[in-house]
């Protein structure tokens, strides 16, 4: 659940940006959040996937030409901010 919350927060950060390029990625080190975002059936934690879909829709309303993707990255692989993002997502969950 923490990864999905992190994805929602990442999408919200993109939405709040005044200037964006053509492509934005929300990088996640948990595949379950990405896989969970693809499922529309009712299951535990589905409300978080619904929140993510709503957040991405809000991003698209604000930045209509933006392509936003969820992208898997290997955890703990010297990616700037990865450890801090993990901590923030766990606190928010």
PDB file of N, CA, C and O in Angstrom:
ATOM      1  N   UNK A   1       0.815  -1.206   0.000  1.00  0.00           N
ATOM      2  CA  UNK A   1       0.000   0.000   0.000  1.00  0.00           C
ATOM      3  C   UNK A   1       0.854   1.263   0.000  1.00  0.00           C
ATOM      4  O   UNK A   1       0.469   2.277  -0.583  1.00  0.00           O
ATOM      5  N   UNK A   2       2.006   1.203   0.650  1.00  0.00           N
ATOM      6  CA  UNK A   2       2.862   2.390   0.710  1.00  0.00           C
ATOM      7  C   UNK A   2       3.321   2.816  -0.679  1.00  0.00           C
ATOM      8  O   UNK A   2       3.395   4.010  -0.968  1.00  0.00           O
ATOM      9  N   UNK A   3       3.626   1.860  -1.532  1.00  0.00           N
ATOM     10  CA  UNK A   3       4.047   2.201  -2.894  1.00  0.00           C
ATOM     11  C   UNK A   3       2.929   2.884  -3.666  1.00  0.00           C
ATOM     12  O   UNK A   3       3.176   3.829  -4.415  1.00  0.00           O
ATOM     13  N   UNK A   4       1.705   2.412  -3.488  1.00  0.00           N
ATOM     14  CA  UNK A   4       0.568   3.013  -4.194  1.00  0.00           C
ATOM     15  C   UNK A   4       0.342   4.440  -3.690  1.00  0.00           C
ATOM     16  O   UNK A   4       0.057   5.342  -4.478  1.00  0.00           O
ATOM     17  N   UNK A   5       0.468   4.639  -2.382  1.00  0.00           N
ATOM     18  CA  UNK A   5       0.353   5.992  -1.826  1.00  0.00           C
ATOM     19  C   UNK A   5       1.451   6.876  -2.411  1.00  0.00           C
ATOM     20  O   UNK A   5       1.206   8.035  -2.747  1.00  0.00           O
ATOM     21  N   UNK A   6       2.651   6.332  -2.530  1.00  0.00           N
ATOM     22  CA  UNK A   6       3.747   7.083  -3.135  1.00  0.00           C
ATOM     23  C   UNK A   6       3.453   7.478  -4.573  1.00  0.00           C
ATOM     24  O   UNK A   6       3.794   8.580  -5.003  1.00  0.00           O
ATOM     25  N   UNK A   7       2.819   6.577  -5.316  1.00  0.00           N
ATOM     26  CA  UNK A   7       2.455   6.885  -6.705  1.00  0.00           C
ATOM     27  C   UNK A   7       1.422   8.002  -6.757  1.00  0.00           C
ATOM     28  O   UNK A   7       1.503   8.889  -7.607  1.00  0.00           O
ATOM     29  N   UNK A   8       0.444   7.958  -5.841  1.00  0.00           N
ATOM     30  CA  UNK A   8      -0.570   9.020  -5.776  1.00  0.00           C
ATOM     31  C   UNK A   8       0.104  10.354  -5.463  1.00  0.00           C
ATOM     32  O   UNK A   8      -0.191  11.368  -6.096  1.00  0.00           O
ATOM     33  N   UNK A   9       1.007  10.350  -4.488  1.00  0.00           N
ATOM     34  CA  UNK A   9       1.715  11.585  -4.134  1.00  0.00           C
ATOM     35  C   UNK A   9       2.590  12.067  -5.291  1.00  0.00           C
ATOM     36  O   UNK A   9       2.682  13.270  -5.538  1.00  0.00           O
ATOM     37  N   UNK A  10       3.228  11.143  -5.993  1.00  0.00           N
ATOM     38  CA  UNK A  10       4.038  11.518  -7.157  1.00  0.00           C
ATOM     39  C   UNK A  10       3.200  12.177  -8.237  1.00  0.00           C
ATOM     40  O   UNK A  10       3.605  13.184  -8.817  1.00  0.00           O
ATOM     41  N   UNK A  11       2.032  11.608  -8.507  1.00  0.00           N
ATOM     42  CA  UNK A  11       1.137  12.198  -9.510  1.00  0.00           C
ATOM     43  C   UNK A  11       0.693  13.590  -9.071  1.00  0.00           C
ATOM     44  O   UNK A  11       0.593  14.503  -9.891  1.00  0.00           O
ATOM     45  N   UNK A  12       0.430  13.749  -7.790  1.00  0.00           N
ATOM     46  CA  UNK A  12       0.013  15.058  -7.280  1.00  0.00           C
ATOM     47  C   UNK A  12       1.134  16.087  -7.436  1.00  0.00           C
ATOM     48  O   UNK A  12       0.872  17.244  -7.767  1.00  0.00           O
ATOM     49  N   UNK A  13       2.363  15.677  -7.202  1.00  0.00           N
ATOM     50  CA  UNK A  13       3.490  16.599  -7.396  1.00  0.00           C
ATOM     51  C   UNK A  13       3.599  17.033  -8.853  1.00  0.00           C
ATOM     52  O   UNK A  13       3.871  18.199  -9.139  1.00  0.00           O
ATOM     53  N   UNK A  14       3.390  16.102  -9.765  1.00  0.00           N
ATOM     54  CA  UNK A  14       3.414  16.454 -11.193  1.00  0.00           C
ATOM     55  C   UNK A  14       2.285  17.433 -11.499  1.00  0.00           C
ATOM     56  O   UNK A  14       2.488  18.413 -12.216  1.00  0.00           O
ATOM     57  N   UNK A  15       1.099  17.171 -10.960  1.00  0.00           N
ATOM     58  CA  UNK A  15      -0.052  18.048 -11.223  1.00  0.00           C
ATOM     59  C   UNK A  15       0.223  19.472 -10.770  1.00  0.00           C
ATOM     60  O   UNK A  15      -0.194  20.423 -11.432  1.00  0.00           O
ATOM     61  N   UNK A  16       0.913  19.630  -9.660  1.00  0.00           N
ATOM     62  CA  UNK A  16       1.155  20.961  -9.098  1.00  0.00           C
ATOM     63  C   UNK A  16       2.236  21.752  -9.830  1.00  0.00           C
ATOM     64  O   UNK A  16       2.358  22.962  -9.639  1.00  0.00           O
ATOM     65  N   UNK A  17       3.004  21.087 -10.651  1.00  0.00           N
ATOM     66  CA  UNK A  17       4.048  21.784 -11.408  1.00  0.00           C
ATOM     67  C   UNK A  17       3.415  22.753 -12.399  1.00  0.00           C
ATOM     68  O   UNK A  17       2.432  22.424 -13.062  1.00  0.00           O
ATOM     69  N   UNK A  18       3.979  23.931 -12.491  1.00  0.00           N
ATOM     70  CA  UNK A  18       3.456  24.915 -13.446  1.00  0.00           C
ATOM     71  C   UNK A  18       3.941  24.624 -14.850  1.00  0.00           C
ATOM     72  O   UNK A  18       3.194  24.758 -15.820  1.00  0.00           O
ATOM     73  N   UNK A  19       5.179  24.232 -14.949  1.00  0.00           N
ATOM     74  CA  UNK A  19       5.757  23.935 -16.263  1.00  0.00           C
ATOM     75  C   UNK A  19       6.218  22.482 -16.271  1.00  0.00           C
ATOM     76  O   UNK A  19       6.999  22.054 -15.422  1.00  0.00           O
ATOM     77  N   UNK A  20       5.726  21.756 -17.227  1.00  0.00           N
ATOM     78  CA  UNK A  20       6.149  20.364 -17.387  1.00  0.00           C
ATOM     79  C   UNK A  20       6.543  20.143 -18.837  1.00  0.00           C
ATOM     80  O   UNK A  20       6.137  20.888 -19.728  1.00  0.00           O
ATOM     81  N   UNK A  21       7.326  19.125 -19.054  1.00  0.00           N
ATOM     82  CA  UNK A  21       7.685  18.759 -20.420  1.00  0.00           C
ATOM     83  C   UNK A  21       6.553  17.956 -21.044  1.00  0.00           C
ATOM     84  O   UNK A  21       5.385  18.122 -20.692  1.00  0.00           O
ATOM     85  N   UNK A  22       6.914  17.101 -21.960  1.00  0.00           N
ATOM     86  CA  UNK A  22       5.898  16.278 -22.625  1.00  0.00           C
ATOM     87  C   UNK A  22       5.705  14.937 -21.942  1.00  0.00           C
ATOM     88  O   UNK A  22       4.679  14.284 -22.129  1.00  0.00           O
ATOM     89  N   UNK A  23       6.700  14.516 -21.139  1.00  0.00           N
ATOM     90  CA  UNK A  23       6.653  13.197 -20.513  1.00  0.00           C
ATOM     91  C   UNK A  23       7.031  13.325 -19.044  1.00  0.00           C
ATOM     92  O   UNK A  23       7.968  14.043 -18.696  1.00  0.00           O
ATOM     93  N   UNK A  24       6.300  12.625 -18.189  1.00  0.00           N
ATOM     94  CA  UNK A  24       6.641  12.546 -16.768  1.00  0.00           C
ATOM     95  C   UNK A  24       6.529  11.090 -16.345  1.00  0.00           C
ATOM     96  O   UNK A  24       5.616  10.381 -16.768  1.00  0.00           O
ATOM     97  N   UNK A  25       7.456  10.652 -15.513  1.00  0.00           N
ATOM     98  CA  UNK A  25       7.436   9.287 -14.995  1.00  0.00           C
ATOM     99  C   UNK A  25       7.380   9.330 -13.482  1.00  0.00           C
ATOM    100  O   UNK A  25       8.047  10.140 -12.838  1.00  0.00           O
ATOM    101  N   UNK A  26       6.572   8.445 -12.930  1.00  0.00           N
ATOM    102  CA  UNK A  26       6.567   8.209 -11.491  1.00  0.00           C
ATOM    103  C   UNK A  26       7.272   6.870 -11.316  1.00  0.00           C
ATOM    104  O   UNK A  26       6.751   5.832 -11.723  1.00  0.00           O
ATOM    105  N   UNK A  27       8.452   6.894 -10.713  1.00  0.00           N
ATOM    106  CA  UNK A  27       9.264   5.691 -10.568  1.00  0.00           C
ATOM    107  C   UNK A  27       8.931   4.992  -9.257  1.00  0.00           C
ATOM    108  O   UNK A  27       8.912   5.615  -8.195  1.00  0.00           O
ATOM    109  N   UNK A  28       8.670   3.693  -9.342  1.00  0.00           N
ATOM    110  CA  UNK A  28       8.313   2.884  -8.179  1.00  0.00           C
ATOM    111  C   UNK A  28       9.235   1.676  -8.106  1.00  0.00           C
ATOM    112  O   UNK A  28       9.579   1.088  -9.131  1.00  0.00           O
ATOM    113  N   UNK A  29       9.635   1.305  -6.891  1.00  0.00           N
ATOM    114  CA  UNK A  29      10.468   0.111  -6.775  1.00  0.00           C
ATOM    115  C   UNK A  29       9.657  -1.099  -6.318  1.00  0.00           C
ATOM    116  O   UNK A  29      10.222  -2.108  -5.896  1.00  0.00           O
ATOM    117  N   UNK A  30       8.343  -0.996  -6.402  1.00  0.00           N
ATOM    118  CA  UNK A  30       7.474  -2.126  -6.090  1.00  0.00           C
ATOM    119  C   UNK A  30       6.562  -2.421  -7.266  1.00  0.00           C
ATOM    120  O   UNK A  30       5.734  -1.589  -7.638  1.00  0.00           O
ATOM    121  N   UNK A  31       6.708  -3.593  -7.849  1.00  0.00           N
ATOM    122  CA  UNK A  31       5.894  -3.940  -9.013  1.00  0.00           C
ATOM    123  C   UNK A  31       4.417  -4.079  -8.663  1.00  0.00           C
ATOM    124  O   UNK A  31       3.556  -3.893  -9.522  1.00  0.00           O
ATOM    125  N   UNK A  32       4.119  -4.405  -7.408  1.00  0.00           N
ATOM    126  CA  UNK A  32       2.716  -4.627  -7.033  1.00  0.00           C
ATOM    127  C   UNK A  32       1.878  -3.368  -7.213  1.00  0.00           C
ATOM    128  O   UNK A  32       0.699  -3.462  -7.554  1.00  0.00           O
ATOM    129  N   UNK A  33       2.455  -2.203  -6.992  1.00  0.00           N
ATOM    130  CA  UNK A  33       1.700  -0.956  -7.176  1.00  0.00           C
ATOM    131  C   UNK A  33       1.375  -0.738  -8.648  1.00  0.00           C
ATOM    132  O   UNK A  33       0.270  -0.316  -8.989  1.00  0.00           O
ATOM    133  N   UNK A  34       2.324  -1.023  -9.507  1.00  0.00           N
ATOM    134  CA  UNK A  34       2.080  -0.861 -10.942  1.00  0.00           C
ATOM    135  C   UNK A  34       1.044  -1.876 -11.409  1.00  0.00           C
ATOM    136  O   UNK A  34       0.110  -1.532 -12.133  1.00  0.00           O
ATOM    137  N   UNK A  35       1.214  -3.122 -10.992  1.00  0.00           N
ATOM    138  CA  UNK A  35       0.250  -4.163 -11.371  1.00  0.00           C
ATOM    139  C   UNK A  35      -1.132  -3.848 -10.809  1.00  0.00           C
ATOM    140  O   UNK A  35      -2.140  -4.038 -11.490  1.00  0.00           O
ATOM    141  N   UNK A  36      -1.179  -3.367  -9.567  1.00  0.00           N
ATOM    142  CA  UNK A  36      -2.456  -3.020  -8.944  1.00  0.00           C
ATOM    143  C   UNK A  36      -3.162  -1.878  -9.643  1.00  0.00           C
ATOM    144  O   UNK A  36      -4.390  -1.794  -9.620  1.00  0.00           O
ATOM    145  N   UNK A  37      -2.391  -0.997 -10.265  1.00  0.00           N
ATOM    146  CA  UNK A  37      -3.011   0.134 -10.963  1.00  0.00           C
ATOM    147  C   UNK A  37      -3.707  -0.306 -12.247  1.00  0.00           C
ATOM    148  O   UNK A  37      -4.529   0.429 -12.794  1.00  0.00           O
ATOM    149  N   UNK A  38      -3.381  -1.498 -12.724  1.00  0.00           N
ATOM    150  CA  UNK A  38      -3.966  -2.000 -13.966  1.00  0.00           C
ATOM    151  C   UNK A  38      -5.265  -2.764 -13.748  1.00  0.00           C
ATOM    152  O   UNK A  38      -6.008  -3.012 -14.698  1.00  0.00           O
ATOM    153  N   UNK A  39      -5.541  -3.140 -12.499  1.00  0.00           N
ATOM    154  CA  UNK A  39      -6.703  -3.975 -12.185  1.00  0.00           C
ATOM    155  C   UNK A  39      -7.881  -3.092 -11.802  1.00  0.00           C
ATOM    156  O   UNK A  39      -7.733  -2.161 -11.010  1.00  0.00           O
ATOM    157  N   UNK A  40      -9.039  -3.381 -12.359  1.00  0.00           N
ATOM    158  CA  UNK A  40     -10.241  -2.603 -12.052  1.00  0.00           C
ATOM    159  C   UNK A  40     -11.224  -3.368 -11.172  1.00  0.00           C
ATOM    160  O   UNK A  40     -12.242  -2.812 -10.760  1.00  0.00           O
ATOM    161  N   UNK A  41     -10.934  -4.631 -10.879  1.00  0.00           N
ATOM    162  CA  UNK A  41     -11.858  -5.413 -10.059  1.00  0.00           C
ATOM    163  C   UNK A  41     -11.682  -5.069  -8.588  1.00  0.00           C
ATOM    164  O   UNK A  41     -10.631  -4.577  -8.177  1.00  0.00           O
ATOM    165  N   UNK A  42     -12.705  -5.327  -7.810  1.00  0.00           N
ATOM    166  CA  UNK A  42     -12.676  -5.015  -6.385  1.00  0.00           C
ATOM    167  C   UNK A  42     -11.765  -6.001  -5.654  1.00  0.00           C
ATOM    168  O   UNK A  42     -11.914  -7.216  -5.779  1.00  0.00           O
ATOM    169  N   UNK A  43     -10.830  -5.456  -4.898  1.00  0.00           N
ATOM    170  CA  UNK A  43      -9.928  -6.270  -4.086  1.00  0.00           C
ATOM    171  C   UNK A  43      -9.358  -5.391  -2.986  1.00  0.00           C
ATOM    172  O   UNK A  43      -9.498  -4.170  -3.046  1.00  0.00           O
ATOM    173  N   UNK A  44      -8.712  -5.986  -1.974  1.00  0.00           N
ATOM    174  CA  UNK A  44      -8.169  -5.164  -0.886  1.00  0.00           C
ATOM    175  C   UNK A  44      -7.224  -4.091  -1.424  1.00  0.00           C
ATOM    176  O   UNK A  44      -6.378  -4.362  -2.277  1.00  0.00           O
ATOM    177  N   UNK A  45      -7.380  -2.890  -0.921  1.00  0.00           N
ATOM    178  CA  UNK A  45      -6.532  -1.780  -1.346  1.00  0.00           C
ATOM    179  C   UNK A  45      -6.933  -1.156  -2.667  1.00  0.00           C
ATOM    180  O   UNK A  45      -6.235  -0.275  -3.169  1.00  0.00           O
ATOM    181  N   UNK A  46      -8.045  -1.594  -3.242  1.00  0.00           N
ATOM    182  CA  UNK A  46      -8.476  -1.070  -4.538  1.00  0.00           C
ATOM    183  C   UNK A  46      -8.745   0.433  -4.481  1.00  0.00           C
ATOM    184  O   UNK A  46      -8.586   1.140  -5.476  1.00  0.00           O
ATOM    185  N   UNK A  47      -9.150   0.906  -3.312  1.00  0.00           N
ATOM    186  CA  UNK A  47      -9.408   2.343  -3.178  1.00  0.00           C
ATOM    187  C   UNK A  47      -8.161   3.156  -3.504  1.00  0.00           C
ATOM    188  O   UNK A  47      -8.271   4.280  -3.995  1.00  0.00           O
ATOM    189  N   UNK A  48      -6.979   2.606  -3.241  1.00  0.00           N
ATOM    190  CA  UNK A  48      -5.745   3.322  -3.563  1.00  0.00           C
ATOM    191  C   UNK A  48      -5.516   3.374  -5.069  1.00  0.00           C
ATOM    192  O   UNK A  48      -5.066   4.392  -5.595  1.00  0.00           O
ATOM    193  N   UNK A  49      -5.822   2.285  -5.759  1.00  0.00           N
ATOM    194  CA  UNK A  49      -5.717   2.297  -7.223  1.00  0.00           C
ATOM    195  C   UNK A  49      -6.709   3.299  -7.800  1.00  0.00           C
ATOM    196  O   UNK A  49      -6.400   4.005  -8.761  1.00  0.00           O
ATOM    197  N   UNK A  50      -7.901   3.360  -7.210  1.00  0.00           N
ATOM    198  CA  UNK A  50      -8.894   4.338  -7.658  1.00  0.00           C
ATOM    199  C   UNK A  50      -8.387   5.762  -7.439  1.00  0.00           C
ATOM    200  O   UNK A  50      -8.577   6.633  -8.288  1.00  0.00           O
ATOM    201  N   UNK A  51      -7.734   5.994  -6.283  1.00  0.00           N
ATOM    202  CA  UNK A  51      -7.157   7.318  -6.015  1.00  0.00           C
ATOM    203  C   UNK A  51      -6.076   7.650  -7.043  1.00  0.00           C
ATOM    204  O   UNK A  51      -5.979   8.787  -7.504  1.00  0.00           O
ATOM    205  N   UNK A  52      -5.271   6.659  -7.397  1.00  0.00           N
ATOM    206  CA  UNK A  52      -4.218   6.885  -8.384  1.00  0.00           C
ATOM    207  C   UNK A  52      -4.819   7.237  -9.736  1.00  0.00           C
ATOM    208  O   UNK A  52      -4.349   8.161 -10.400  1.00  0.00           O
ATOM    209  N   UNK A  53      -5.850   6.513 -10.151  1.00  0.00           N
ATOM    210  CA  UNK A  53      -6.509   6.826 -11.425  1.00  0.00           C
ATOM    211  C   UNK A  53      -7.074   8.244 -11.407  1.00  0.00           C
ATOM    212  O   UNK A  53      -6.970   8.970 -12.396  1.00  0.00           O
ATOM    213  N   UNK A  54      -7.671   8.635 -10.285  1.00  0.00           N
ATOM    214  CA  UNK A  54      -8.205   9.997 -10.159  1.00  0.00           C
ATOM    215  C   UNK A  54      -7.089  11.031 -10.216  1.00  0.00           C
ATOM    216  O   UNK A  54      -7.235  12.079 -10.845  1.00  0.00           O
ATOM    217  N   UNK A  55      -5.976  10.732  -9.555  1.00  0.00           N
ATOM    218  CA  UNK A  55      -4.843  11.659  -9.554  1.00  0.00           C
ATOM    219  C   UNK A  55      -4.268  11.831 -10.952  1.00  0.00           C
ATOM    220  O   UNK A  55      -3.946  12.946 -11.362  1.00  0.00           O
ATOM    221  N   UNK A  56      -4.138  10.736 -11.678  1.00  0.00           N
ATOM    222  CA  UNK A  56      -3.612  10.820 -13.041  1.00  0.00           C
ATOM    223  C   UNK A  56      -4.584  11.571 -13.945  1.00  0.00           C
ATOM    224  O   UNK A  56      -4.162  12.335 -14.813  1.00  0.00           O
ATOM    225  N   UNK A  57      -5.882  11.358 -13.745  1.00  0.00           N
ATOM    226  CA  UNK A  57      -6.880  12.109 -14.521  1.00  0.00           C
ATOM    227  C   UNK A  57      -6.759  13.604 -14.235  1.00  0.00           C
ATOM    228  O   UNK A  57      -6.894  14.421 -15.145  1.00  0.00           O
ATOM    229  N   UNK A  58      -6.504  13.967 -12.969  1.00  0.00           N
ATOM    230  CA  UNK A  58      -6.330  15.378 -12.609  1.00  0.00           C
ATOM    231  C   UNK A  58      -5.078  15.951 -13.271  1.00  0.00           C
ATOM    232  O   UNK A  58      -5.077  17.098 -13.718  1.00  0.00           O
ATOM    233  N   UNK A  59      -4.015  15.151 -13.333  1.00  0.00           N
ATOM    234  CA  UNK A  59      -2.793  15.587 -14.017  1.00  0.00           C
ATOM    235  C   UNK A  59      -3.103  15.870 -15.485  1.00  0.00           C
ATOM    236  O   UNK A  59      -2.680  16.889 -16.030  1.00  0.00           O
ATOM    237  N   UNK A  60      -3.842  14.966 -16.121  1.00  0.00           N
ATOM    238  CA  UNK A  60      -4.167  15.127 -17.542  1.00  0.00           C
ATOM    239  C   UNK A  60      -5.067  16.341 -17.787  1.00  0.00           C
ATOM    240  O   UNK A  60      -4.965  16.989 -18.829  1.00  0.00           O
ATOM    241  N   UNK A  61      -5.944  16.648 -16.835  1.00  0.00           N
ATOM    242  CA  UNK A  61      -6.775  17.856 -16.979  1.00  0.00           C
ATOM    243  C   UNK A  61      -5.913  19.114 -16.896  1.00  0.00           C
ATOM    244  O   UNK A  61      -6.135  20.075 -17.631  1.00  0.00           O
ATOM    245  N   UNK A  62      -4.943  19.102 -16.009  1.00  0.00           N
ATOM    246  CA  UNK A  62      -4.077  20.264 -15.803  1.00  0.00           C
ATOM    247  C   UNK A  62      -3.047  20.410 -16.932  1.00  0.00           C
ATOM    248  O   UNK A  62      -2.741  21.520 -17.368  1.00  0.00           O
ATOM    249  N   UNK A  63      -2.530  19.289 -17.387  1.00  0.00           N
ATOM    250  CA  UNK A  63      -1.462  19.273 -18.398  1.00  0.00           C
ATOM    251  C   UNK A  63      -1.891  18.322 -19.515  1.00  0.00           C
ATOM    252  O   UNK A  63      -1.450  17.174 -19.563  1.00  0.00           O
ATOM    253  N   UNK A  64      -2.736  18.795 -20.394  1.00  0.00           N
ATOM    254  CA  UNK A  64      -3.380  17.920 -21.382  1.00  0.00           C
ATOM    255  C   UNK A  64      -2.412  17.265 -22.364  1.00  0.00           C
ATOM    256  O   UNK A  64      -2.718  16.198 -22.898  1.00  0.00           O
ATOM    257  N   UNK A  65      -1.268  17.867 -22.613  1.00  0.00           N
ATOM    258  CA  UNK A  65      -0.314  17.293 -23.568  1.00  0.00           C
ATOM    259  C   UNK A  65       0.720  16.381 -22.912  1.00  0.00           C
ATOM    260  O   UNK A  65       1.610  15.864 -23.587  1.00  0.00           O
ATOM    261  N   UNK A  66       0.605  16.186 -21.620  1.00  0.00           N
ATOM    262  CA  UNK A  66       1.594  15.409 -20.877  1.00  0.00           C
ATOM    263  C   UNK A  66       1.295  13.918 -20.957  1.00  0.00           C
ATOM    264  O   UNK A  66       0.150  13.492 -20.807  1.00  0.00           O
ATOM    265  N   UNK A  67       2.333  13.139 -21.193  1.00  0.00           N
ATOM    266  CA  UNK A  67       2.245  11.683 -21.094  1.00  0.00           C
ATOM    267  C   UNK A  67       2.835  11.303 -19.744  1.00  0.00           C
ATOM    268  O   UNK A  67       4.000  11.598 -19.479  1.00  0.00           O
ATOM    269  N   UNK A  68       2.058  10.660 -18.891  1.00  0.00           N
ATOM    270  CA  UNK A  68       2.535  10.264 -17.570  1.00  0.00           C
ATOM    271  C   UNK A  68       2.555   8.745 -17.490  1.00  0.00           C
ATOM    272  O   UNK A  68       1.598   8.073 -17.875  1.00  0.00           O
ATOM    273  N   UNK A  69       3.658   8.224 -16.985  1.00  0.00           N
ATOM    274  CA  UNK A  69       3.806   6.776 -16.892  1.00  0.00           C
ATOM    275  C   UNK A  69       4.244   6.377 -15.492  1.00  0.00           C
ATOM    276  O   UNK A  69       4.913   7.135 -14.790  1.00  0.00           O
ATOM    277  N   UNK A  70       3.855   5.176 -15.104  1.00  0.00           N
ATOM    278  CA  UNK A  70       4.385   4.545 -13.900  1.00  0.00           C
ATOM    279  C   UNK A  70       5.499   3.626 -14.382  1.00  0.00           C
ATOM    280  O   UNK A  70       5.323   2.863 -15.332  1.00  0.00           O
ATOM    281  N   UNK A  71       6.625   3.705 -13.730  1.00  0.00           N
ATOM    282  CA  UNK A  71       7.796   2.972 -14.206  1.00  0.00           C
ATOM    283  C   UNK A  71       8.443   2.249 -13.040  1.00  0.00           C
ATOM    284  O   UNK A  71       8.652   2.834 -11.977  1.00  0.00           O
ATOM    285  N   UNK A  72       8.760   0.972 -13.239  1.00  0.00           N
ATOM    286  CA  UNK A  72       9.433   0.196 -12.208  1.00  0.00           C
ATOM    287  C   UNK A  72      10.928   0.457 -12.264  1.00  0.00           C
ATOM    288  O   UNK A  72      11.524   0.497 -13.340  1.00  0.00           O
ATOM    289  N   UNK A  73      11.525   0.635 -11.097  1.00  0.00           N
ATOM    290  CA  UNK A  73      12.974   0.749 -10.974  1.00  0.00           C
ATOM    291  C   UNK A  73      13.411  -0.233  -9.894  1.00  0.00           C
ATOM    292  O   UNK A  73      12.678  -0.452  -8.929  1.00  0.00           O
ATOM    293  N   UNK A  74      14.580  -0.821 -10.040  1.00  0.00           N
ATOM    294  CA  UNK A  74      15.054  -1.733  -8.993  1.00  0.00           C
ATOM    295  C   UNK A  74      15.245  -0.972  -7.685  1.00  0.00           C
ATOM    296  O   UNK A  74      15.835   0.108  -7.673  1.00  0.00           O
ATOM    297  N   UNK A  75      14.760  -1.521  -6.611  1.00  0.00           N
ATOM    298  CA  UNK A  75      14.880  -0.857  -5.311  1.00  0.00           C
ATOM    299  C   UNK A  75      16.317  -0.780  -4.837  1.00  0.00           C
ATOM    300  O   UNK A  75      17.126  -1.676  -5.080  1.00  0.00           O
ATOM    301  N   UNK A  76      16.606   0.299  -4.165  1.00  0.00           N
ATOM    302  CA  UNK A  76      17.898   0.483  -3.511  1.00  0.00           C
ATOM    303  C   UNK A  76      19.069   0.373  -4.488  1.00  0.00           C
ATOM    304  O   UNK A  76      20.084  -0.253  -4.182  1.00  0.00           O
ATOM    305  N   UNK A  77      18.925   0.976  -5.648  1.00  0.00           N
ATOM    306  CA  UNK A  77      19.962   0.910  -6.671  1.00  0.00           C
ATOM    307  C   UNK A  77      20.570   2.286  -6.934  1.00  0.00           C
ATOM    308  O   UNK A  77      20.715   2.683  -8.090  1.00  0.00           O
ATOM    309  N   UNK A  78      20.919   2.998  -5.905  1.00  0.00           N
ATOM    310  CA  UNK A  78      21.574   4.302  -6.046  1.00  0.00           C
ATOM    311  C   UNK A  78      20.765   5.286  -6.875  1.00  0.00           C
ATOM    312  O   UNK A  78      21.325   6.047  -7.663  1.00  0.00           O
ATOM    313  N   UNK A  79      19.461   5.272  -6.703  1.00  0.00           N
ATOM    314  CA  UNK A  79      18.599   6.231  -7.382  1.00  0.00           C
ATOM    315  C   UNK A  79      18.362   7.384  -6.417  1.00  0.00           C
ATOM    316  O   UNK A  79      17.878   7.185  -5.303  1.00  0.00           O
ATOM    317  N   UNK A  80      18.703   8.576  -6.850  1.00  0.00           N
ATOM    318  CA  UNK A  80      18.603   9.752  -5.986  1.00  0.00           C
ATOM    319  C   UNK A  80      17.198   9.883  -5.415  1.00  0.00           C
ATOM    320  O   UNK A  80      16.216   9.891  -6.158  1.00  0.00           O
ATOM    321  N   UNK A  81      17.109   9.985  -4.101  1.00  0.00           N
ATOM    322  CA  UNK A  81      15.831  10.207  -3.444  1.00  0.00           C
ATOM    323  C   UNK A  81      15.021   8.951  -3.170  1.00  0.00           C
ATOM    324  O   UNK A  81      13.951   9.040  -2.569  1.00  0.00           O
ATOM    325  N   UNK A  82      15.500   7.778  -3.593  1.00  0.00           N
ATOM    326  CA  UNK A  82      14.723   6.551  -3.425  1.00  0.00           C
ATOM    327  C   UNK A  82      14.464   6.235  -1.954  1.00  0.00           C
ATOM    328  O   UNK A  82      13.331   5.939  -1.573  1.00  0.00           O
ATOM    329  N   UNK A  83      15.494   6.295  -1.135  1.00  0.00           N
ATOM    330  CA  UNK A  83      15.327   5.986   0.288  1.00  0.00           C
ATOM    331  C   UNK A  83      14.366   6.961   0.955  1.00  0.00           C
ATOM    332  O   UNK A  83      13.499   6.552   1.727  1.00  0.00           O
ATOM    333  N   UNK A  84      14.517   8.238   0.662  1.00  0.00           N
ATOM    334  CA  UNK A  84      13.632   9.237   1.253  1.00  0.00           C
ATOM    335  C   UNK A  84      12.200   9.031   0.778  1.00  0.00           C
ATOM    336  O   UNK A  84      11.264   9.156   1.567  1.00  0.00           O
ATOM    337  N   UNK A  85      12.021   8.721  -0.488  1.00  0.00           N
ATOM    338  CA  UNK A  85      10.677   8.475  -1.014  1.00  0.00           C
ATOM    339  C   UNK A  85      10.043   7.276  -0.329  1.00  0.00           C
ATOM    340  O   UNK A  85       8.852   7.305  -0.018  1.00  0.00           O
ATOM    341  N   UNK A  86      10.820   6.213  -0.086  1.00  0.00           N
ATOM    342  CA  UNK A  86      10.295   5.050   0.628  1.00  0.00           C
ATOM    343  C   UNK A  86       9.823   5.436   2.023  1.00  0.00           C
ATOM    344  O   UNK A  86       8.744   5.028   2.454  1.00  0.00           O
ATOM    345  N   UNK A  87      10.625   6.215   2.721  1.00  0.00           N
ATOM    346  CA  UNK A  87      10.248   6.644   4.077  1.00  0.00           C
ATOM    347  C   UNK A  87       8.986   7.495   4.060  1.00  0.00           C
ATOM    348  O   UNK A  87       8.091   7.296   4.881  1.00  0.00           O
ATOM    349  N   UNK A  88       8.909   8.436   3.135  1.00  0.00           N
ATOM    350  CA  UNK A  88       7.738   9.311   3.048  1.00  0.00           C
ATOM    351  C   UNK A  88       6.477   8.514   2.719  1.00  0.00           C
ATOM    352  O   UNK A  88       5.414   8.777   3.279  1.00  0.00           O
ATOM    353  N   UNK A  89       6.589   7.552   1.823  1.00  0.00           N
ATOM    354  CA  UNK A  89       5.429   6.738   1.455  1.00  0.00           C
ATOM    355  C   UNK A  89       4.956   5.912   2.640  1.00  0.00           C
ATOM    356  O   UNK A  89       3.752   5.770   2.853  1.00  0.00           O
ATOM    357  N   UNK A  90       5.888   5.366   3.412  1.00  0.00           N
ATOM    358  CA  UNK A  90       5.507   4.572   4.585  1.00  0.00           C
ATOM    359  C   UNK A  90       4.837   5.440   5.637  1.00  0.00           C
ATOM    360  O   UNK A  90       3.889   5.004   6.289  1.00  0.00           O
ATOM    361  N   UNK A  91       5.317   6.658   5.808  1.00  0.00           N
ATOM    362  CA  UNK A  91       4.691   7.572   6.770  1.00  0.00           C
ATOM    363  C   UNK A  91       3.278   7.947   6.343  1.00  0.00           C
ATOM    364  O   UNK A  91       2.391   8.100   7.183  1.00  0.00           O
ATOM    365  N   UNK A  92       3.072   8.092   5.048  1.00  0.00           N
ATOM    366  CA  UNK A  92       1.765   8.507   4.541  1.00  0.00           C
ATOM    367  C   UNK A  92       0.748   7.372   4.540  1.00  0.00           C
ATOM    368  O   UNK A  92      -0.458   7.618   4.577  1.00  0.00           O
ATOM    369  N   UNK A  93       1.228   6.131   4.496  1.00  0.00           N
ATOM    370  CA  UNK A  93       0.306   4.973   4.393  1.00  0.00           C
ATOM    371  C   UNK A  93      -0.429   4.693   5.679  1.00  0.00           C
ATOM    372  O   UNK A  93      -1.229   3.759   5.742  1.00  0.00           O
TER     373      UNK A  93
END
